[in-house]
């Protein structure tokens, strides 16, 4: 039988535009049954529902943060790869990863998941190119969608193996699911892209793909020039966006990660397709990229989400830092917009928009209590997005969890 409990909360940020002072959150098992707008009403409902009362003391409650894009398998490469332009950085990354033992990569993956949980992230989209993530994350409390990463570098001899890797496994758990990650337009051939698009449609799973990340990508895709021409075969001679459209990879269930070099017409095309865009502010800063125009994406009606990327191109795995960086880099955004990106936007990206990202009836009880006592909605959003507030406790699927569980 599922246990029922009522959390008495001094403050609750239910979503970006809904704040309560003195409230109750009624949980049954992993789900939120009700959000009660006063402590007295919460106590009465607890008695009627035979729910255990849990008063966790002062602190602001909110939905857990959602990290829409990470590579936890690269956590062990922290500080190993120098800060280089993108193409030589990728080459250095691949060489460094080959020198790391499998056990150390697994240990790093565990440490990365622990760090995210400790800093308020309760759900994650993690790219898995080595097949290591499932073994670690299947038993970790962090809710995760593992993106099975596939690439063939436009080499037909590699296409079948890439498809085999992407297909398995399919079975998840209450807190683990799978999706597909065609790596990037310059590493996914037309044949592989079409096959992955069909597979995603058939299985009804979301897609995540690195897109328009660098000048090098555009140079090779269109003209077969630039640094990638030294390691890739003949170019398809079309834009990355055209490639995604032709293969069927540009769709409503698609998340486009980075989107650093997209024209106004490209933004309109992506908005019409209903795809999500994921921005990684700290990784963006690591590569010293020009400013990310979040306002144009939002004005076009595109859902934006935030991610950390990997420790190979970031100083930490901390979604609080991503929001704080966003406040600095995109000063025209309202704190509520940034909070939505880090919660509801991420949930949408992972295919869980009706389950995560809000403190609301019927949603999963993925909750964080912050060491904050704001008096208003604006004060809560200012503190959550503009600083790195301490985490008091984390719940995933209604269960209080700690890193290392």
N, C-alpha and C positions, 0 to 999 in steps of 0.2 A: 504493500500500500504506500502511495506517495505521501510524504510528510508535507504538512501545511504550516507555514510560519508567516508572521507579520513583522516586517522590519520597521521599526519606528525611526523616522528620519527627520533631522532638524531642517535640512534643506534638500530639495531634489531638483535637478535640472533634467526635466523629462525629455526635452529636445531643445533645439536652439531658441525657440520662441515661447517656451512654456516652463515656468519656474514656480516651485511651491515652497512655502515656509511652513514647517510642521506638517508632516504627511506620513502616510503608511504605504508600504509596498507589500502586498499580499502575494506570497509565492506558494505554488504547489508543485513539488518536484522541481523541474527545470524551467517552469514557465511562470510568468507574472499573471496572476488572476485578476488583480485590481490595483489601481493606484488611488489611494484615498486622500482627499485634500486637507484633512485635519487629523491631529493626533487623537482627539477624543473620538472621532468617528472611526479611526483605525482601531482603537481599543475595543469599541463596541462590535465592529465587524469581526475582530479576532475572536471574541467570545462566541458570537453566533456561528463562526466557522470552525470552532474548536482548534484554532491555530495557536501555535506557540508564539508568545511575544518575545521579540529580540530587539533590545535597545542597545545599539552599538556606540552610543555616545555622540558627541559633536562631530560634525563633518558633513561635507557636501556629497550627495549621492548622484551618480549619473550613469548613463550607459557606458560600457567599456569602449575603449578606443579600438578602431579597426585599421590595421595595417594592410593596405591593399597590395603591396608589392615588396617582397624581400627575397633574398637568396641566403637562407640560413646556412647552407652547406659551405658558404665562403667565410663564415665567422672566424674560422681558424687562420684566415689570411689577414687578420687585423694587423695593420702596420707593416705588412710584408711588401705590398705592391706600391711603388712610388707614385707620386702625383704627377701624371703625364697626360699629354693629349690623348684623346679617346682611343685611336687605333693602336698606338704603341702600348697604351695601358692594357688593352685587351690581350695583346701578345704577352706582356709581362705577367698578367694574371694567369693565363693558361700555363705558362712555364712554371710559375710558383705553385699552382694547384697540383701539378704533376709530382711535385717534390713532397707534398704533404701526405702522411700516412692516412689510410682509410679510418683507422680508429680515432685519429686526431680530428678529422673532418666530422665524424659523428659526435665527438665530444664538443666541438665548436657549435654544432647544430643545437645540441642540448643547452649549451650556455646562452646561445642567442635567443632561444625560446624562453629561457628563464628570465633573461634581461627584459624582454618585451612584457612579460607578465608582471614583473616587478615594477614596471613604470606605467602600468595602467592599460596595456593592450590586452584585450580578451579574445580577439579574432584576427586571423592572419591569412593572407594569400602568399604562399611560399613556392617559388620556382624550384623544381627538383630535376636536375639534369643527370644525376649520378645514381638515382635509386636509393638514396640513403634516408630521405626524409620520412618515409612511411614508418620505418622501424622505430624511429625516435618519437615522432609526433603522434603516433597511434596510442602511445601510453602517456603522453604529456597532457596536462590539463588545458593548455591553450587550444581554443577552437581554431581549426585550420582547414582551409581548402588548399590542397597540394596541386599545383599546376605541373603536370607532367610535361617537361620541356623537350621539344623535338626539333631537330635540325638536320639538314643533309648538305648544307653549303653548296646547293645547286649541283650536287654530284649524284646522278641517278643510281649509282652503286650503293649509296648510303640511304636511299629513301625507304626501302623496305624495313631495315633495322630501326630507323627512326619511328616508323609507324608501330612496330612491335613494342617499342619502349613506351610510346604514348598510350597504347591500349590498356595496359595493365598497371596496377590493379583497379578494380571498379568498386569493390565493396568498402563502405566506410563504416563509421560508428556515429553515435549521437553527436560527437564533436569533431569528426573527421570526414571530409568529402574530397572529391577529386575534380579536376578540370584539366583542360588542355592548354599548353603554352607553345604554340609555334614561335620559335625564338625571336626572329626578326625577319623583315622582308629580304634582307641580303643573305640570310642563311637558310631560308625556307623556299625551296623551288616551287614552281607552279603545281607540279604533280603532288608534292607533299602537302602544300597548302590546300588544294581541293580535297584531298583525302581527309585531312584534319577537320576541315569545315563540315564535310559530310558526317564525320564521326561525332562531332560536337552536336550537330542537329539531331542525329539519331539518338544519342544518349541524353540529350537535353542538358548539357553541361556548359558552363561558361568558358570563354577563351581569354587568355592574357597574352599580349604580344608586345615586345619592344618596338616602338615605332617613331620614326622621324627623330631619332636620338642625336644624330651628328651630321655634320657636313660630309664626312666620309661615306656615310650610307647613301646620301643623295647623289654624290659623285659617281659611285659605282653603279647604283641602280639605273640611273639615266644614261650614263656615258661610258661606263666601264673604266673610269679613271680614278685617281686618288690612291691612298694607301691600301685600300682593300683589294685593289686590282692585282696586287702582288701575291695574294693568297686565295683569290676566288677565280673561277673560270669566266667565260664570256658573260657580259652583262645582259639582262633581259631587255634593256633599252626602254624602260618605262619608269614612272615614278613609283615610290613605295605605296602611295594611296591607290593608284591604278592597279597595282599588283594585288592588294587586298580585296579590292572590288571584284576583280576578275576571278579570283579563287574562291570567293564567297566568305572570306574571313572577316570582312567588314559587316557586322551584324549587331543586332540589339544586345546580344549576350557577350559582345566583345569588349574587353578592356584594353585600351591603347596606352602603353606605359611610356612616359616622357613627353612625346609630342613637342619637342623643342623647336622644330623647323616646319611649321604648317602655315600655309597661306590663308588669307581670309576665305577664299573659295573652298579650300580644304576643310576649314572649320565648319562651313555650311554643309559640306558633304557628310562629314562625320556626325554633325547634329541630326541631319535627316535620317541617317542610319540608326540613330539611337544608341551609339556606342558610348561607353564611359571613358574618361581620360584620367589617368593616374599620374600625379606629379610627386616627385621625390625632392623636396626642397634642399635638404642637406647634401645629397648626392649632386644635385644641380650646382650647388655652391662649390663642391669639391672639384668639379671639372671647369669651374670659372665660366659657366655659360652665361649668355646674355639673358636679360630678365624674361621671366615666364609671364605671359599675358593672361592671367587667370580671368580677368574681367571679360575679355572677348569670348572666352569659352562659356562663361556663365551667361552672358548676354545672349549667346546663341542657343541657350537651353540645354547645354551639355552638362551632365552630372560629373562633377570633379571629385576625386578621391585622393588621399595622401598615402605615401609609402615611405619606407626607410631605405629601400635598396639594400645593399650588403655592407658589411664592415670593411670590405676592400675599397669602398668609395664613400665611406661615411665614418664619422668620429664616434658614433654610438648607434644603438638600436633603441630609439626612444621617440615615440610619437609626440610626446610633449615638446621635444626639441624641434620636431618638424613643424608643429603649429607655431611655435615661437619664431622660427625662421620665416615662416610664411607671413607673419605679422610684419616683419621687417622688410622682406623682399616685395611684398604686395600690399603696400600701405593703404591702397584704395579699398581694400576689402574690409567688411565689417567682421568683428570677432565671431558673430553668429554664423557667417558664411564659412569661416575656417573651421569652426567646431562641427558644422554639418559635413564638411569634407572628411573630417577625421572620424566620423561616426556613421551617419546615414549614407554618405557617399561611398565609403568603403564597403558597407553592407550591400549596397546596390551592386557594386563591382563584383562581389563574391557570390552574387545570386541569392542573397539572404535579406533582401530589403523588407520583407514582411516578417522577419524574425529577429533582426538585430538593429542596433543603432539608436533605439529609443527606450525610455522607461515608459512602457505602455502596456495596456491589457493585451494579452495574447502573445507578447514578445518573449523571447528567451530571457532568463534571468542572468544575463551577463552584465554585471554591475561593478562599479568602482566607488569606494568611499574615499574622498580626498580630504586631506588635512586643511580644509578651508571652511570658513564660516561667513560666506557672503550674505549681504542683506538684500540683494536684488539680482534679477536676471543679468543685468549688464555687469554687475560686479563679479558674478560667477563666471561669465564668459571672458571677462578681462583677465581674471586670474588663471583660468584654465588654458587660455591660448597665448597669454603673454609672459608666462613664467613656467617654472617646472615644479608645480605643487607636489608635495609628498603624498604618497599613496598609503592609506591606512589599511585597507583590505580590498581584496578582489574576489568576486564570485563569477564562476563560469558554470552555466547550466544549473544555477541555484546552489552550487556547492562552493564554500569558501576554500580557496586554493592559495598555495604559495609556490614560488619558484623552487624547483627540485622535488615537488610532490611526485 
